[in-house]
Amino acid sequence: MIQTADYIVIGGYLIFLVALGRIFSRLNRNTSDYIRGGGRSSWWMTGMSVLMTGITAVTFTGGSGNVFVGAIAGLIIPLAHTLAFFIAGFGVAAWLRQTRAYTVGDIARWRFGPEVEQFNVYLGLALQPLYSGIALWALGVFISSILGISIEVSILGLGAIVVFYSVTGGKWAVMATDFLQGTLALAIVLTLAVVCLIEVGGPLALLERFHDPALQEAYSLLKEPGQFPADRFTWDWVLMSFIVSLVMQLNLGMAHKFLSAKDGKEANKSALSAGLLKIGIMPFLVIPPLVGRVLYHDEVMALPMDQPETGVYAYVASQLLPSGLMGVVCIAVLAATMSSLDTGLNNTAGIVVRNLLPPLFRLLGKEMPEDKRRVTWAKVVTALLGFLVVGIALYLANQTALQIFDAFLVVGSVVGLPFSIVWLAALFIRRLPRWSFFVCGGIAMLPNVYDLVQSRFFEASWNYSERCAWVLALGVAAIAVACLFERARSRDYQYRVDRFFENMRTPIDFEKEIGGENDKQQLAIMGKVTLVAALCLTLLLIVPNDAAGRLAIAAVVGIVGAVGAFMLRASSGEKEEADRREENPDVLERLDPEAATKLWIEQGRPVEEGDRPRQPIGSQGPRTP
């Protein structure tokens, strides 16, 4: 299990994160920086952040546990997320960024009206702590199985760290740590998968183990009703899980993932990069629980846990990795959950400061304070939300009605799915009336209300698939009927919706609308930080291990170091390209005609009539809704 070197690695990592958060906190000059990184993030930083917010401790606990017991159909959910990333990368991500919003609350107000904005503000305040509490609960389960401490102690300790880091961070720090944590997580996941394959004799030897008739039956793709609780992993469960996951990832409510990107093109590239990383890492995440099934089945099932299969990833890692790298596995799980937790806290705090407090101040007849003070308020709100998340996680740790894997599905289908259907329709359909958000969302929730009543008073209920099917059917039908009332829309509402869609389809002119590009600075800072992390990991080579163990450590160091070196090289390339643009008016002319003309004059080049500055496409800028 975990050793002294692993404790040192974990402690050093947490200290490193705090220091990194302090470095990037200096960039938080206003609420735009604190909430969305000022809308200046490069595609690679946004993309890694998008990927990491979709990976939590559930990936290493509930997800691995499903693979261990043969429920490989559970992989349909990450596959749906991957497809959603690719769809977003071919245009939807650009639309979401081009709303020019700071928060999802802004989008709700511009698309439907202030009443929908306020509804989503309060709904987010209710749901986001619940989602984060579930994630922290799952992380507590994983860490407690490794450290041998109670789940409650794990939750309290990790919660305190997450709250402190989130408060001192801001969006820049969140994205920067997401990138570093993602790099470390990818490195250890790849290394552990390779070590597992070597232990079992290679990929072909692993496949040969599953020729056993008993294992073939256990790993059938689709399960029979009643084989798993709530009829999970049957064909209808797989179908509904895929559709629900796709709907909940592709809608206006998910815009917060891309609002920090520089422009629409960068947002598209970030979504595509997240999709490629997701589909690339999935096979490596599956290998350890499969090896655990064939090598350590009895030992895993004997773990002192209510759901011992959820500890398979940690157990396999503890058996096969050298001293020191088990701490890096803990870092990977910490990274995954902390990425989603701090992002959720940051987004919710931004919504409170930008969308909740201004209407309250207007109601009281007072003016909002200056922008710098709002940043302080955002930090206070983040701290309060963090304490609430810890409380929810402690509550979940002391109940047995839900399993880790089911918790996300139940919450999402009961509350999130009905309104996600409307958000998806609102992304493409202009004809939706102003009242459609509440009416269509309310109709879609009726199956959930009915199921709640019959389960509470008649001891009967639908399973996940049945409930989601009814929600989807009623939601789509309600939207179709609502579109028939297009002519009932007021002129003011129709004008606002037209402006919203015009903005969403208008490319962002970064220099005119935002300015202050710092791509080179992002590459340079993150390159240096990643290299420092790699250098720190090299110290593990002095820990007593055999040759194979040191080779595994060297692999992790090599992956992390290669990423850092590449980024530093890219940052110098960015500088050379920037210098070349500044010195060459023919190149600059395509980017900024006015600057090119000035440079021509400075260089003594004659400026003909046809060389006068041309108006760049989209230079008129979007109209603010």
Secondary structure in CASP SS format (residue, H / E / C, confidence):
PFRMAT SS
TARGET T0000
AUTHOR 0000-0000-0000
METHOD secondary structure of the structure
MODEL  1
M C 1.00
I C 1.00
Q C 1.00
T H 1.00
A H 1.00
D H 1.00
Y H 1.00
I H 1.00
V H 1.00
I H 1.00
G H 1.00
G H 1.00
Y H 1.00
L H 1.00
I H 1.00
F H 1.00
L H 1.00
V H 1.00
A H 1.00
L H 1.00
G H 1.00
R H 1.00
I H 1.00
F H 1.00
S H 1.00
R C 1.00
L C 1.00
N C 1.00
R C 1.00
N C 1.00
T H 1.00
S H 1.00
D H 1.00
Y H 1.00
I H 1.00
R H 1.00
G H 1.00
G H 1.00
G H 1.00
R C 1.00
S E 1.00
S C 1.00
W H 1.00
W H 1.00
M H 1.00
T H 1.00
G H 1.00
M H 1.00
S H 1.00
V H 1.00
L H 1.00
M H 1.00
T H 1.00
G C 1.00
I C 1.00
T C 1.00
A H 1.00
V H 1.00
T H 1.00
F H 1.00
T H 1.00
G H 1.00
G H 1.00
S H 1.00
G H 1.00
N H 1.00
V H 1.00
F H 1.00
V C 1.00
G C 1.00
A C 1.00
I H 1.00
A H 1.00
G H 1.00
L H 1.00
I H 1.00
I H 1.00
P H 1.00
L H 1.00
A H 1.00
H H 1.00
T H 1.00
L H 1.00
A H 1.00
F H 1.00
F H 1.00
I H 1.00
A H 1.00
G H 1.00
F H 1.00
G H 1.00
V H 1.00
A H 1.00
A H 1.00
W H 1.00
L H 1.00
R H 1.00
Q C 1.00
T C 1.00
R C 1.00
A C 1.00
Y C 1.00
T C 1.00
V H 1.00
G H 1.00
D H 1.00
I H 1.00
A H 1.00
R H 1.00
W H 1.00
R H 1.00
F C 1.00
G C 1.00
P H 1.00
E H 1.00
V H 1.00
E H 1.00
Q H 1.00
F H 1.00
N H 1.00
V H 1.00
Y H 1.00
L H 1.00
G H 1.00
L H 1.00
A H 1.00
L H 1.00
Q H 1.00
P H 1.00
L H 1.00
Y H 1.00
S H 1.00
G H 1.00
I H 1.00
A H 1.00
L H 1.00
W H 1.00
A H 1.00
L H 1.00
G H 1.00
V H 1.00
F H 1.00
I H 1.00
S H 1.00
S H 1.00
I H 1.00
L H 1.00
G C 1.00
I C 1.00
S C 1.00
I H 1.00
E H 1.00
V H 1.00
S H 1.00
I H 1.00
L H 1.00
G H 1.00
L H 1.00
G H 1.00
A H 1.00
I H 1.00
V H 1.00
V H 1.00
F H 1.00
Y H 1.00
S H 1.00
V H 1.00
T H 1.00
G H 1.00
G C 1.00
K H 1.00
W H 1.00
A H 1.00
V H 1.00
M H 1.00
A H 1.00
T H 1.00
D H 1.00
F H 1.00
L H 1.00
Q H 1.00
G H 1.00
T H 1.00
L H 1.00
A H 1.00
L H 1.00
A H 1.00
I H 1.00
V H 1.00
L H 1.00
T H 1.00
L H 1.00
A H 1.00
V H 1.00
V H 1.00
C H 1.00
L H 1.00
I H 1.00
E H 1.00
V H 1.00
G C 1.00
G C 1.00
P H 1.00
L H 1.00
A H 1.00
L H 1.00
L H 1.00
E H 1.00
R H 1.00
F C 1.00
H C 1.00
D C 1.00
P H 1.00
A H 1.00
L H 1.00
Q H 1.00
E H 1.00
A H 1.00
Y C 1.00
S C 1.00
L C 1.00
L C 1.00
K C 1.00
E C 1.00
P C 1.00
G C 1.00
Q C 1.00
F C 1.00
P H 1.00
A H 1.00
D H 1.00
R C 1.00
F C 1.00
T C 1.00
W H 1.00
D H 1.00
W H 1.00
V H 1.00
L H 1.00
M H 1.00
S H 1.00
F H 1.00
I H 1.00
V H 1.00
S H 1.00
L H 1.00
V H 1.00
M H 1.00
Q H 1.00
L C 1.00
N C 1.00
L H 1.00
G H 1.00
M H 1.00
A H 1.00
H H 1.00
K H 1.00
F C 1.00
L C 1.00
S C 1.00
A E 1.00
K C 1.00
D C 1.00
G H 1.00
K H 1.00
E H 1.00
A H 1.00
N H 1.00
K H 1.00
S H 1.00
A H 1.00
L H 1.00
S H 1.00
A H 1.00
G H 1.00
L H 1.00
L H 1.00
K H 1.00
I H 1.00
G H 1.00
I H 1.00
M H 1.00
P H 1.00
F H 1.00
L H 1.00
V H 1.00
I H 1.00
P H 1.00
P H 1.00
L H 1.00
V H 1.00
G H 1.00
R H 1.00
V H 1.00
L H 1.00
Y C 1.00
H H 1.00
D H 1.00
E H 1.00
V H 1.00
M H 1.00
A C 1.00
L C 1.00
P C 1.00
M C 1.00
D C 1.00
Q C 1.00
P H 1.00
E H 1.00
T H 1.00
G H 1.00
V H 1.00
Y H 1.00
A H 1.00
Y H 1.00
V H 1.00
A H 1.00
S H 1.00
Q H 1.00
L H 1.00
L C 1.00
P C 1.00
S C 1.00
G C 1.00
L H 1.00
M H 1.00
G H 1.00
V H 1.00
V H 1.00
C H 1.00
I H 1.00
A H 1.00
V H 1.00
L H 1.00
A H 1.00
A H 1.00
T H 1.00
M H 1.00
S H 1.00
S H 1.00
L H 1.00
D H 1.00
T H 1.00
G H 1.00
L H 1.00
N H 1.00
N H 1.00
T H 1.00
A H 1.00
G H 1.00
I H 1.00
V H 1.00
V H 1.00
R H 1.00
N H 1.00
L H 1.00
L H 1.00
P H 1.00
P H 1.00
L H 1.00
F H 1.00
R H 1.00
L H 1.00
L C 1.00
G C 1.00
K C 1.00
E C 1.00
M C 1.00
P C 1.00
E C 1.00
D H 1.00
K H 1.00
R H 1.00
R H 1.00
V H 1.00
T H 1.00
W H 1.00
A H 1.00
K H 1.00
V H 1.00
V H 1.00
T H 1.00
A H 1.00
L H 1.00
L H 1.00
G H 1.00
F H 1.00
L H 1.00
V H 1.00
V H 1.00
G H 1.00
I H 1.00
A H 1.00
L H 1.00
Y H 1.00
L H 1.00
A H 1.00
N C 1.00
Q C 1.00
T C 1.00
A C 1.00
L C 1.00
Q C 1.00
I H 1.00
F H 1.00
D H 1.00
A H 1.00
F H 1.00
L H 1.00
V H 1.00
V H 1.00
G H 1.00
S H 1.00
V H 1.00
V H 1.00
G H 1.00
L H 1.00
P H 1.00
F H 1.00
S H 1.00
I H 1.00
V H 1.00
W H 1.00
L H 1.00
A H 1.00
A H 1.00
L H 1.00
F H 1.00
I C 1.00
R C 1.00
R C 1.00
L C 1.00
P C 1.00
R C 1.00
W C 1.00
S H 1.00
F H 1.00
F H 1.00
V H 1.00
C H 1.00
G H 1.00
G H 1.00
I H 1.00
A H 1.00
M H 1.00
L H 1.00
P H 1.00
N H 1.00
V H 1.00
Y H 1.00
D H 1.00
L H 1.00
V H 1.00
Q H 1.00
S H 1.00
R H 1.00
F H 1.00
F C 1.00
E C 1.00
A C 1.00
S C 1.00
W C 1.00
N C 1.00
Y H 1.00
S H 1.00
E H 1.00
R H 1.00
C H 1.00
A H 1.00
W H 1.00
V H 1.00
L H 1.00
A H 1.00
L H 1.00
G H 1.00
V H 1.00
A H 1.00
A H 1.00
I H 1.00
A H 1.00
V H 1.00
A H 1.00
C H 1.00
L H 1.00
F H 1.00
E H 1.00
R H 1.00
A H 1.00
R C 1.00
S C 1.00
R H 1.00
D H 1.00
Y H 1.00
Q H 1.00
Y H 1.00
R H 1.00
V H 1.00
D H 1.00
R H 1.00
F H 1.00
F H 1.00
E H 1.00
N H 1.00
M H 1.00
R H 1.00
T C 1.00
P C 1.00
I C 1.00
D C 1.00
F H 1.00
E H 1.00
K H 1.00
E H 1.00
I C 1.00
G C 1.00
G C 1.00
E C 1.00
N C 1.00
D H 1.00
K H 1.00
Q H 1.00
Q H 1.00
L H 1.00
A H 1.00
I H 1.00
M H 1.00
G H 1.00
K H 1.00
V H 1.00
T H 1.00
L H 1.00
V H 1.00
A H 1.00
A H 1.00
L H 1.00
C H 1.00
L H 1.00
T H 1.00
L H 1.00
L H 1.00
L H 1.00
I H 1.00
V C 1.00
P C 1.00
N C 1.00
D C 1.00
A H 1.00
A H 1.00
G H 1.00
R H 1.00
L H 1.00
A H 1.00
I H 1.00
A H 1.00
A H 1.00
V H 1.00
V H 1.00
G H 1.00
I H 1.00
V H 1.00
G H 1.00
A H 1.00
V H 1.00
G H 1.00
A H 1.00
F H 1.00
M H 1.00
L H 1.00
R H 1.00
A H 1.00
S H 1.00
S H 1.00
G H 1.00
E H 1.00
K H 1.00
E H 1.00
E H 1.00
A H 1.00
D H 1.00
R H 1.00
R H 1.00
E H 1.00
E H 1.00
N C 1.00
P H 1.00
D H 1.00
V H 1.00
L H 1.00
E H 1.00
R H 1.00
L H 1.00
D C 1.00
P H 1.00
E H 1.00
A H 1.00
A H 1.00
T H 1.00
K H 1.00
L H 1.00
W H 1.00
I H 1.00
E H 1.00
Q C 1.00
G C 1.00
R C 1.00
P C 1.00
V C 1.00
E C 1.00
E H 1.00
G H 1.00
D H 1.00
R C 1.00
P C 1.00
R C 1.00
Q C 1.00
P C 1.00
I C 1.00
G C 1.00
S C 1.00
Q C 1.00
G C 1.00
P C 1.00
R C 1.00
T C 1.00
P C 1.00
END
